[in-house]
């Protein structure tokens, strides 16, 4: 449950943002990459990927 709440907060806080360098570039260039990094950090925080790294 905590993981779902964190994902929702990160998605609302980061997903709509990004670096607006042009039409579509801000969302695909900034927001998606930050969401992926946030998910990876969450997985590392909960210890689901430590054995692979």
PDBQT receptor file of N, H, CA, C and O in Angstrom, charges set to zero:
ATOM      1  N   UNK A   1       0.829  -1.201   0.000  1.00  0.00    +0.000 N 
ATOM      2  CA  UNK A   1       0.000   0.000   0.000  1.00  0.00    +0.000 C 
ATOM      3  C   UNK A   1       0.868   1.257   0.000  1.00  0.00    +0.000 C 
ATOM      4  O   UNK A   1       0.578   2.228  -0.700  1.00  0.00    +0.000 OA
ATOM      5  N   UNK A   2       1.925   1.221   0.789  1.00  0.00    +0.000 N 
ATOM      6  H   UNK A   2       2.160   0.433   1.357  1.00  0.00    +0.000 HD
ATOM      7  CA  UNK A   2       2.832   2.369   0.841  1.00  0.00    +0.000 C 
ATOM      8  C   UNK A   2       3.505   2.605  -0.502  1.00  0.00    +0.000 C 
ATOM      9  O   UNK A   2       3.708   3.748  -0.913  1.00  0.00    +0.000 OA
ATOM     10  N   UNK A   3       3.849   1.516  -1.185  1.00  0.00    +0.000 N 
ATOM     11  H   UNK A   3       3.684   0.588  -0.852  1.00  0.00    +0.000 HD
ATOM     12  CA  UNK A   3       4.494   1.633  -2.491  1.00  0.00    +0.000 C 
ATOM     13  C   UNK A   3       3.562   2.287  -3.499  1.00  0.00    +0.000 C 
ATOM     14  O   UNK A   3       3.996   3.116  -4.300  1.00  0.00    +0.000 OA
ATOM     15  N   UNK A   4       2.290   1.923  -3.465  1.00  0.00    +0.000 N 
ATOM     16  H   UNK A   4       1.938   1.250  -2.815  1.00  0.00    +0.000 HD
ATOM     17  CA  UNK A   4       1.312   2.507  -4.389  1.00  0.00    +0.000 C 
ATOM     18  C   UNK A   4       1.160   4.001  -4.129  1.00  0.00    +0.000 C 
ATOM     19  O   UNK A   4       1.090   4.789  -5.071  1.00  0.00    +0.000 OA
ATOM     20  N   UNK A   5       1.108   4.392  -2.868  1.00  0.00    +0.000 N 
ATOM     21  H   UNK A   5       1.165   3.751  -2.103  1.00  0.00    +0.000 HD
ATOM     22  CA  UNK A   5       0.980   5.812  -2.529  1.00  0.00    +0.000 C 
ATOM     23  C   UNK A   5       2.200   6.588  -3.012  1.00  0.00    +0.000 C 
ATOM     24  O   UNK A   5       2.067   7.681  -3.563  1.00  0.00    +0.000 OA
ATOM     25  N   UNK A   6       3.386   6.025  -2.806  1.00  0.00    +0.000 N 
ATOM     26  H   UNK A   6       3.494   5.137  -2.359  1.00  0.00    +0.000 HD
ATOM     27  CA  UNK A   6       4.604   6.705  -3.262  1.00  0.00    +0.000 C 
ATOM     28  C   UNK A   6       4.625   6.858  -4.776  1.00  0.00    +0.000 C 
ATOM     29  O   UNK A   6       5.034   7.898  -5.291  1.00  0.00    +0.000 OA
ATOM     30  N   UNK A   7       4.185   5.823  -5.492  1.00  0.00    +0.000 N 
ATOM     31  H   UNK A   7       3.852   4.977  -5.074  1.00  0.00    +0.000 HD
ATOM     32  CA  UNK A   7       4.159   5.906  -6.954  1.00  0.00    +0.000 C 
ATOM     33  C   UNK A   7       3.182   6.972  -7.426  1.00  0.00    +0.000 C 
ATOM     34  O   UNK A   7       3.472   7.703  -8.373  1.00  0.00    +0.000 OA
ATOM     35  N   UNK A   8       2.020   7.067  -6.771  1.00  0.00    +0.000 N 
ATOM     36  H   UNK A   8       1.785   6.473  -6.001  1.00  0.00    +0.000 HD
ATOM     37  CA  UNK A   8       1.033   8.078  -7.157  1.00  0.00    +0.000 C 
ATOM     38  C   UNK A   8       1.584   9.475  -6.905  1.00  0.00    +0.000 C 
ATOM     39  O   UNK A   8       1.442  10.364  -7.745  1.00  0.00    +0.000 OA
ATOM     40  N   UNK A   9       2.212   9.670  -5.752  1.00  0.00    +0.000 N 
ATOM     41  H   UNK A   9       2.327   8.948  -5.069  1.00  0.00    +0.000 HD
ATOM     42  CA  UNK A   9       2.770  10.987  -5.429  1.00  0.00    +0.000 C 
ATOM     43  C   UNK A   9       3.868  11.372  -6.414  1.00  0.00    +0.000 C 
ATOM     44  O   UNK A   9       3.914  12.509  -6.884  1.00  0.00    +0.000 OA
ATOM     45  N   UNK A  10       4.751  10.424  -6.727  1.00  0.00    +0.000 N 
ATOM     46  H   UNK A  10       4.713   9.501  -6.346  1.00  0.00    +0.000 HD
ATOM     47  CA  UNK A  10       5.830  10.715  -7.669  1.00  0.00    +0.000 C 
ATOM     48  C   UNK A  10       5.288  10.963  -9.072  1.00  0.00    +0.000 C 
ATOM     49  O   UNK A  10       5.806  11.811  -9.799  1.00  0.00    +0.000 OA
ATOM     50  N   UNK A  11       4.241  10.222  -9.456  1.00  0.00    +0.000 N 
ATOM     51  H   UNK A  11       3.820   9.533  -8.866  1.00  0.00    +0.000 HD
ATOM     52  CA  UNK A  11       3.681  10.407 -10.787  1.00  0.00    +0.000 C 
ATOM     53  C   UNK A  11       3.033  11.776 -10.916  1.00  0.00    +0.000 C 
ATOM     54  O   UNK A  11       3.177  12.440 -11.943  1.00  0.00    +0.000 OA
ATOM     55  N   UNK A  12       2.316  12.205  -9.872  1.00  0.00    +0.000 N 
ATOM     56  H   UNK A  12       2.199  11.666  -9.038  1.00  0.00    +0.000 HD
ATOM     57  CA  UNK A  12       1.665  13.511  -9.917  1.00  0.00    +0.000 C 
ATOM     58  C   UNK A  12       2.686  14.639  -9.818  1.00  0.00    +0.000 C 
ATOM     59  O   UNK A  12       2.499  15.703 -10.409  1.00  0.00    +0.000 OA
ATOM     60  N   UNK A  13       3.766  14.409  -9.072  1.00  0.00    +0.000 N 
ATOM     61  H   UNK A  13       3.918  13.545  -8.592  1.00  0.00    +0.000 HD
ATOM     62  CA  UNK A  13       4.746  15.468  -8.870  1.00  0.00    +0.000 C 
ATOM     63  C   UNK A  13       5.734  15.600 -10.003  1.00  0.00    +0.000 C 
ATOM     64  O   UNK A  13       6.234  16.694 -10.268  1.00  0.00    +0.000 OA
ATOM     65  N   UNK A  14       6.027  14.488 -10.684  1.00  0.00    +0.000 N 
ATOM     66  H   UNK A  14       5.621  13.600 -10.468  1.00  0.00    +0.000 HD
ATOM     67  CA  UNK A  14       7.076  14.487 -11.698  1.00  0.00    +0.000 C 
ATOM     68  C   UNK A  14       6.519  14.225 -13.088  1.00  0.00    +0.000 C 
ATOM     69  O   UNK A  14       7.032  14.761 -14.071  1.00  0.00    +0.000 OA
ATOM     70  N   UNK A  15       5.477  13.411 -13.183  1.00  0.00    +0.000 N 
ATOM     71  H   UNK A  15       5.060  12.976 -12.385  1.00  0.00    +0.000 HD
ATOM     72  CA  UNK A  15       5.001  12.940 -14.481  1.00  0.00    +0.000 C 
ATOM     73  C   UNK A  15       4.531  14.047 -15.406  1.00  0.00    +0.000 C 
ATOM     74  O   UNK A  15       4.748  13.973 -16.615  1.00  0.00    +0.000 OA
ATOM     75  N   UNK A  16       3.892  15.074 -14.858  1.00  0.00    +0.000 N 
ATOM     76  H   UNK A  16       3.716  15.134 -13.876  1.00  0.00    +0.000 HD
ATOM     77  CA  UNK A  16       3.380  16.142 -15.702  1.00  0.00    +0.000 C 
ATOM     78  C   UNK A  16       4.414  17.198 -16.019  1.00  0.00    +0.000 C 
ATOM     79  O   UNK A  16       4.165  18.089 -16.831  1.00  0.00    +0.000 OA
ATOM     80  N   UNK A  17       5.569  17.111 -15.389  1.00  0.00    +0.000 N 
ATOM     81  H   UNK A  17       5.771  16.387 -14.729  1.00  0.00    +0.000 HD
ATOM     82  CA  UNK A  17       6.590  18.136 -15.569  1.00  0.00    +0.000 C 
ATOM     83  C   UNK A  17       7.553  17.794 -16.675  1.00  0.00    +0.000 C 
ATOM     84  O   UNK A  17       7.161  17.307 -17.736  1.00  0.00    +0.000 OA
ATOM     85  N   UNK A  18       8.808  18.052 -16.420  1.00  0.00    +0.000 N 
ATOM     86  H   UNK A  18       9.126  18.448 -15.559  1.00  0.00    +0.000 HD
ATOM     87  CA  UNK A  18       9.814  17.822 -17.445  1.00  0.00    +0.000 C 
ATOM     88  C   UNK A  18      10.439  19.130 -17.864  1.00  0.00    +0.000 C 
ATOM     89  O   UNK A  18      10.083  20.199 -17.369  1.00  0.00    +0.000 OA
ATOM     90  N   UNK A  19      11.370  19.027 -18.779  1.00  0.00    +0.000 N 
ATOM     91  H   UNK A  19      11.659  18.158 -19.181  1.00  0.00    +0.000 HD
ATOM     92  CA  UNK A  19      12.057  20.210 -19.266  1.00  0.00    +0.000 C 
ATOM     93  C   UNK A  19      11.473  20.576 -20.619  1.00  0.00    +0.000 C 
ATOM     94  O   UNK A  19      11.700  19.883 -21.611  1.00  0.00    +0.000 OA
ATOM     95  N   UNK A  20      10.720  21.669 -20.655  1.00  0.00    +0.000 N 
ATOM     96  H   UNK A  20      10.536  22.232 -19.849  1.00  0.00    +0.000 HD
ATOM     97  CA  UNK A  20      10.000  22.037 -21.875  1.00  0.00    +0.000 C 
ATOM     98  C   UNK A  20      10.938  22.736 -22.847  1.00  0.00    +0.000 C 
ATOM     99  O   UNK A  20      11.083  23.958 -22.819  1.00  0.00    +0.000 OA
ATOM    100  N   UNK A  21      11.568  21.951 -23.702  1.00  0.00    +0.000 N 
ATOM    101  H   UNK A  21      11.449  20.958 -23.725  1.00  0.00    +0.000 HD
ATOM    102  CA  UNK A  21      12.455  22.498 -24.723  1.00  0.00    +0.000 C 
ATOM    103  C   UNK A  21      11.748  22.582 -26.069  1.00  0.00    +0.000 C 
ATOM    104  O   UNK A  21      12.274  23.153 -27.025  1.00  0.00    +0.000 OA
ATOM    105  N   UNK A  22      10.555  22.010 -26.132  1.00  0.00    +0.000 N 
ATOM    106  H   UNK A  22      10.128  21.547 -25.355  1.00  0.00    +0.000 HD
ATOM    107  CA  UNK A  22       9.796  22.027 -27.379  1.00  0.00    +0.000 C 
ATOM    108  C   UNK A  22       8.531  21.225 -27.195  1.00  0.00    +0.000 C 
ATOM    109  O   UNK A  22       8.334  20.614 -26.144  1.00  0.00    +0.000 OA
ATOM    110  N   UNK A  23       7.661  21.212 -28.201  1.00  0.00    +0.000 N 
ATOM    111  H   UNK A  23       7.821  21.708 -29.055  1.00  0.00    +0.000 HD
ATOM    112  CA  UNK A  23       6.411  20.461 -28.097  1.00  0.00    +0.000 C 
ATOM    113  C   UNK A  23       6.666  18.964 -27.994  1.00  0.00    +0.000 C 
ATOM    114  O   UNK A  23       7.166  18.346 -28.934  1.00  0.00    +0.000 OA
ATOM    115  N   UNK A  24       6.321  18.384 -26.849  1.00  0.00    +0.000 N 
ATOM    116  H   UNK A  24       5.915  18.886 -26.085  1.00  0.00    +0.000 HD
ATOM    117  CA  UNK A  24       6.510  16.955 -26.649  1.00  0.00    +0.000 C 
ATOM    118  C   UNK A  24       7.871  16.589 -26.099  1.00  0.00    +0.000 C 
ATOM    119  O   UNK A  24       8.034  15.520 -25.511  1.00  0.00    +0.000 OA
ATOM    120  N   UNK A  25       8.856  17.462 -26.281  1.00  0.00    +0.000 N 
ATOM    121  H   UNK A  25       8.724  18.330 -26.758  1.00  0.00    +0.000 HD
ATOM    122  CA  UNK A  25      10.207  17.147 -25.838  1.00  0.00    +0.000 C 
ATOM    123  C   UNK A  25      10.287  17.187 -24.319  1.00  0.00    +0.000 C 
ATOM    124  O   UNK A  25      10.988  16.384 -23.704  1.00  0.00    +0.000 OA
ATOM    125  N   UNK A  26       9.562  18.130 -23.717  1.00  0.00    +0.000 N 
ATOM    126  H   UNK A  26       8.992  18.783 -24.217  1.00  0.00    +0.000 HD
ATOM    127  CA  UNK A  26       9.611  18.262 -22.264  1.00  0.00    +0.000 C 
ATOM    128  C   UNK A  26       9.079  17.027 -21.569  1.00  0.00    +0.000 C 
ATOM    129  O   UNK A  26       9.665  16.560 -20.592  1.00  0.00    +0.000 OA
ATOM    130  N   UNK A  27       7.964  16.490 -22.070  1.00  0.00    +0.000 N 
ATOM    131  H   UNK A  27       7.488  16.869 -22.863  1.00  0.00    +0.000 HD
ATOM    132  CA  UNK A  27       7.350  15.340 -21.404  1.00  0.00    +0.000 C 
ATOM    133  C   UNK A  27       8.170  14.088 -21.618  1.00  0.00    +0.000 C 
ATOM    134  O   UNK A  27       8.495  13.377 -20.667  1.00  0.00    +0.000 OA
ATOM    135  N   UNK A  28       8.512  13.814 -22.899  1.00  0.00    +0.000 N 
ATOM    136  H   UNK A  28       8.248  14.391 -23.671  1.00  0.00    +0.000 HD
ATOM    137  CA  UNK A  28       9.223  12.572 -23.187  1.00  0.00    +0.000 C 
ATOM    138  C   UNK A  28      10.683  12.649 -22.758  1.00  0.00    +0.000 C 
ATOM    139  O   UNK A  28      11.281  11.629 -22.416  1.00  0.00    +0.000 OA
ATOM    140  N   UNK A  29      11.262  13.849 -22.774  1.00  0.00    +0.000 N 
ATOM    141  H   UNK A  29      10.775  14.677 -23.052  1.00  0.00    +0.000 HD
ATOM    142  CA  UNK A  29      12.668  13.976 -22.441  1.00  0.00    +0.000 C 
ATOM    143  C   UNK A  29      12.926  14.088 -20.952  1.00  0.00    +0.000 C 
ATOM    144  O   UNK A  29      13.978  13.667 -20.470  1.00  0.00    +0.000 OA
ATOM    145  N   UNK A  30      11.975  14.653 -20.213  1.00  0.00    +0.000 N 
ATOM    146  H   UNK A  30      11.121  14.995 -20.604  1.00  0.00    +0.000 HD
ATOM    147  CA  UNK A  30      12.212  14.865 -18.792  1.00  0.00    +0.000 C 
ATOM    148  C   UNK A  30      11.348  14.014 -17.901  1.00  0.00    +0.000 C 
ATOM    149  O   UNK A  30      11.854  13.315 -17.023  1.00  0.00    +0.000 OA
ATOM    150  N   UNK A  31      10.042  14.062 -18.116  1.00  0.00    +0.000 N 
ATOM    151  H   UNK A  31       9.630  14.630 -18.829  1.00  0.00    +0.000 HD
ATOM    152  CA  UNK A  31       9.113  13.416 -17.193  1.00  0.00    +0.000 C 
ATOM    153  C   UNK A  31       9.253  11.911 -17.135  1.00  0.00    +0.000 C 
ATOM    154  O   UNK A  31       9.326  11.333 -16.051  1.00  0.00    +0.000 OA
ATOM    155  N   UNK A  32       9.291  11.270 -18.296  1.00  0.00    +0.000 N 
ATOM    156  H   UNK A  32       9.232  11.739 -19.177  1.00  0.00    +0.000 HD
ATOM    157  CA  UNK A  32       9.328   9.805 -18.333  1.00  0.00    +0.000 C 
ATOM    158  C   UNK A  32      10.628   9.295 -17.733  1.00  0.00    +0.000 C 
ATOM    159  O   UNK A  32      10.624   8.317 -16.985  1.00  0.00    +0.000 OA
ATOM    160  N   UNK A  33      11.742   9.947 -18.055  1.00  0.00    +0.000 N 
ATOM    161  H   UNK A  33      11.745  10.741 -18.662  1.00  0.00    +0.000 HD
ATOM    162  CA  UNK A  33      13.036   9.512 -17.519  1.00  0.00    +0.000 C 
ATOM    163  C   UNK A  33      13.054   9.659 -16.003  1.00  0.00    +0.000 C 
ATOM    164  O   UNK A  33      13.580   8.793 -15.303  1.00  0.00    +0.000 OA
ATOM    165  N   UNK A  34      12.489  10.742 -15.494  1.00  0.00    +0.000 N 
ATOM    166  H   UNK A  34      12.062  11.445 -16.063  1.00  0.00    +0.000 HD
ATOM    167  CA  UNK A  34      12.463  10.942 -14.053  1.00  0.00    +0.000 C 
ATOM    168  C   UNK A  34      11.557   9.926 -13.376  1.00  0.00    +0.000 C 
ATOM    169  O   UNK A  34      11.854   9.480 -12.267  1.00  0.00    +0.000 OA
ATOM    170  N   UNK A  35      10.451   9.550 -14.025  1.00  0.00    +0.000 N 
ATOM    171  H   UNK A  35      10.210   9.912 -14.926  1.00  0.00    +0.000 HD
ATOM    172  CA  UNK A  35       9.576   8.521 -13.463  1.00  0.00    +0.000 C 
ATOM    173  C   UNK A  35      10.307   7.182 -13.399  1.00  0.00    +0.000 C 
ATOM    174  O   UNK A  35      10.221   6.475 -12.395  1.00  0.00    +0.000 OA
ATOM    175  N   UNK A  36      11.025   6.834 -14.465  1.00  0.00    +0.000 N 
ATOM    176  H   UNK A  36      11.095   7.409 -15.280  1.00  0.00    +0.000 HD
ATOM    177  CA  UNK A  36      11.763   5.565 -14.473  1.00  0.00    +0.000 C 
ATOM    178  C   UNK A  36      12.829   5.563 -13.377  1.00  0.00    +0.000 C 
ATOM    179  O   UNK A  36      12.993   4.566 -12.674  1.00  0.00    +0.000 OA
ATOM    180  N   UNK A  37      13.547   6.668 -13.229  1.00  0.00    +0.000 N 
ATOM    181  H   UNK A  37      13.414   7.478 -13.800  1.00  0.00    +0.000 HD
ATOM    182  CA  UNK A  37      14.560   6.752 -12.174  1.00  0.00    +0.000 C 
ATOM    183  C   UNK A  37      13.921   6.660 -10.799  1.00  0.00    +0.000 C 
ATOM    184  O   UNK A  37      14.472   6.029  -9.897  1.00  0.00    +0.000 OA
ATOM    185  N   UNK A  38      12.755   7.291 -10.633  1.00  0.00    +0.000 N 
ATOM    186  H   UNK A  38      12.308   7.804 -11.366  1.00  0.00    +0.000 HD
ATOM    187  CA  UNK A  38      12.070   7.234  -9.341  1.00  0.00    +0.000 C 
ATOM    188  C   UNK A  38      11.635   5.814  -9.016  1.00  0.00    +0.000 C 
ATOM    189  O   UNK A  38      11.746   5.380  -7.869  1.00  0.00    +0.000 OA
ATOM    190  N   UNK A  39      11.138   5.081 -10.017  1.00  0.00    +0.000 N 
ATOM    191  H   UNK A  39      11.048   5.433 -10.948  1.00  0.00    +0.000 HD
ATOM    192  CA  UNK A  39      10.726   3.690  -9.795  1.00  0.00    +0.000 C 
ATOM    193  C   UNK A  39      11.928   2.834  -9.429  1.00  0.00    +0.000 C 
ATOM    194  O   UNK A  39      11.843   1.992  -8.534  1.00  0.00    +0.000 OA
ATOM    195  N   UNK A  40      13.057   3.045 -10.120  1.00  0.00    +0.000 N 
ATOM    196  H   UNK A  40      13.127   3.729 -10.846  1.00  0.00    +0.000 HD
ATOM    197  CA  UNK A  40      14.264   2.278  -9.806  1.00  0.00    +0.000 C 
ATOM    198  C   UNK A  40      14.731   2.567  -8.385  1.00  0.00    +0.000 C 
ATOM    199  O   UNK A  40      15.119   1.653  -7.657  1.00  0.00    +0.000 OA
ATOM    200  N   UNK A  41      14.694   3.839  -7.989  1.00  0.00    +0.000 N 
ATOM    201  H   UNK A  41      14.379   4.582  -8.580  1.00  0.00    +0.000 HD
ATOM    202  CA  UNK A  41      15.103   4.197  -6.629  1.00  0.00    +0.000 C 
ATOM    203  C   UNK A  41      14.175   3.566  -5.602  1.00  0.00    +0.000 C 
ATOM    204  O   UNK A  41      14.628   3.112  -4.551  1.00  0.00    +0.000 OA
ATOM    205  N   UNK A  42      12.869   3.533  -5.901  1.00  0.00    +0.000 N 
ATOM    206  H   UNK A  42      12.501   3.901  -6.755  1.00  0.00    +0.000 HD
ATOM    207  CA  UNK A  42      11.921   2.900  -4.981  1.00  0.00    +0.000 C 
ATOM    208  C   UNK A  42      12.215   1.416  -4.852  1.00  0.00    +0.000 C 
ATOM    209  O   UNK A  42      12.192   0.875  -3.746  1.00  0.00    +0.000 OA
ATOM    210  N   UNK A  43      12.491   0.749  -5.972  1.00  0.00    +0.000 N 
ATOM    211  H   UNK A  43      12.509   1.189  -6.870  1.00  0.00    +0.000 HD
ATOM    212  CA  UNK A  43      12.809  -0.679  -5.903  1.00  0.00    +0.000 C 
ATOM    213  C   UNK A  43      14.077  -0.921  -5.091  1.00  0.00    +0.000 C 
ATOM    214  O   UNK A  43      14.148  -1.872  -4.313  1.00  0.00    +0.000 OA
ATOM    215  N   UNK A  44      15.078  -0.059  -5.272  1.00  0.00    +0.000 N 
ATOM    216  H   UNK A  44      15.020   0.714  -5.904  1.00  0.00    +0.000 HD
ATOM    217  CA  UNK A  44      16.302  -0.204  -4.486  1.00  0.00    +0.000 C 
ATOM    218  C   UNK A  44      16.035   0.075  -3.011  1.00  0.00    +0.000 C 
ATOM    219  O   UNK A  44      16.626  -0.555  -2.134  1.00  0.00    +0.000 OA
ATOM    220  N   UNK A  45      15.130   1.037  -2.742  1.00  0.00    +0.000 N 
ATOM    221  H   UNK A  45      14.650   1.549  -3.454  1.00  0.00    +0.000 HD
ATOM    222  CA  UNK A  45      14.817   1.389  -1.358  1.00  0.00    +0.000 C 
ATOM    223  C   UNK A  45      14.135   0.226  -0.647  1.00  0.00    +0.000 C 
ATOM    224  O   UNK A  45      14.381  -0.012   0.535  1.00  0.00    +0.000 OA
ATOM    225  N   UNK A  46      13.286  -0.491  -1.360  1.00  0.00    +0.000 N 
ATOM    226  H   UNK A  46      13.087  -0.297  -2.321  1.00  0.00    +0.000 HD
ATOM    227  CA  UNK A  46      12.589  -1.622  -0.761  1.00  0.00    +0.000 C 
ATOM    228  C   UNK A  46      13.385  -2.920  -0.880  1.00  0.00    +0.000 C 
ATOM    229  O   UNK A  46      12.917  -3.971  -0.441  1.00  0.00    +0.000 OA
ATOM    230  N   UNK A  47      14.582  -2.861  -1.470  1.00  0.00    +0.000 N 
ATOM    231  H   UNK A  47      14.962  -2.007  -1.826  1.00  0.00    +0.000 HD
ATOM    232  CA  UNK A  47      15.474  -4.005  -1.480  1.00  0.00    +0.000 C 
ATOM    233  C   UNK A  47      15.112  -5.077  -2.486  1.00  0.00    +0.000 C 
ATOM    234  O   UNK A  47      15.426  -6.247  -2.268  1.00  0.00    +0.000 OA
ATOM    235  N   UNK A  48      14.459  -4.715  -3.585  1.00  0.00    +0.000 N 
ATOM    236  H   UNK A  48      14.203  -3.764  -3.762  1.00  0.00    +0.000 HD
ATOM    237  CA  UNK A  48      14.066  -5.720  -4.570  1.00  0.00    +0.000 C 
ATOM    238  C   UNK A  48      15.105  -5.882  -5.669  1.00  0.00    +0.000 C 
ATOM    239  O   UNK A  48      14.991  -6.801  -6.481  1.00  0.00    +0.000 OA
ATOM    240  N   UNK A  49      16.107  -5.024  -5.721  1.00  0.00    +0.000 N 
ATOM    241  H   UNK A  49      16.199  -4.278  -5.062  1.00  0.00    +0.000 HD
ATOM    242  CA  UNK A  49      17.074  -5.123  -6.803  1.00  0.00    +0.000 C 
ATOM    243  C   UNK A  49      18.512  -5.094  -6.333  1.00  0.00    +0.000 C 
ATOM    244  O   UNK A  49      19.422  -4.941  -7.147  1.00  0.00    +0.000 OA
ATOM    245  N   UNK A  50      18.737  -5.236  -5.037  1.00  0.00    +0.000 N 
ATOM    246  H   UNK A  50      17.997  -5.359  -4.376  1.00  0.00    +0.000 HD
ATOM    247  CA  UNK A  50      20.098  -5.124  -4.515  1.00  0.00    +0.000 C 
ATOM    248  C   UNK A  50      20.958  -6.296  -4.950  1.00  0.00    +0.000 C 
ATOM    249  O   UNK A  50      22.157  -6.124  -5.168  1.00  0.00    +0.000 OA
ATOM    250  N   UNK A  51      20.382  -7.480  -5.082  1.00  0.00    +0.000 N 
ATOM    251  H   UNK A  51      19.408  -7.619  -4.905  1.00  0.00    +0.000 HD
ATOM    252  CA  UNK A  51      21.180  -8.649  -5.443  1.00  0.00    +0.000 C 
ATOM    253  C   UNK A  51      21.649  -8.578  -6.895  1.00  0.00    +0.000 C 
ATOM    254  O   UNK A  51      22.672  -9.167  -7.242  1.00  0.00    +0.000 OA
ATOM    255  N   UNK A  52      20.919  -7.871  -7.736  1.00  0.00    +0.000 N 
ATOM    256  H   UNK A  52      20.088  -7.392  -7.454  1.00  0.00    +0.000 HD
ATOM    257  CA  UNK A  52      21.301  -7.765  -9.147  1.00  0.00    +0.000 C 
ATOM    258  C   UNK A  52      22.378  -6.715  -9.359  1.00  0.00    +0.000 C 
ATOM    259  O   UNK A  52      23.153  -6.805 -10.311  1.00  0.00    +0.000 OA
ATOM    260  N   UNK A  53      22.434  -5.733  -8.495  1.00  0.00    +0.000 N 
ATOM    261  H   UNK A  53      21.804  -5.659  -7.721  1.00  0.00    +0.000 HD
ATOM    262  CA  UNK A  53      23.428  -4.664  -8.614  1.00  0.00    +0.000 C 
ATOM    263  C   UNK A  53      24.515  -4.901  -7.637  1.00  0.00    +0.000 C 
ATOM    264  O   UNK A  53      25.463  -4.119  -7.566  1.00  0.00    +0.000 OA
TER     265      UNK A  53
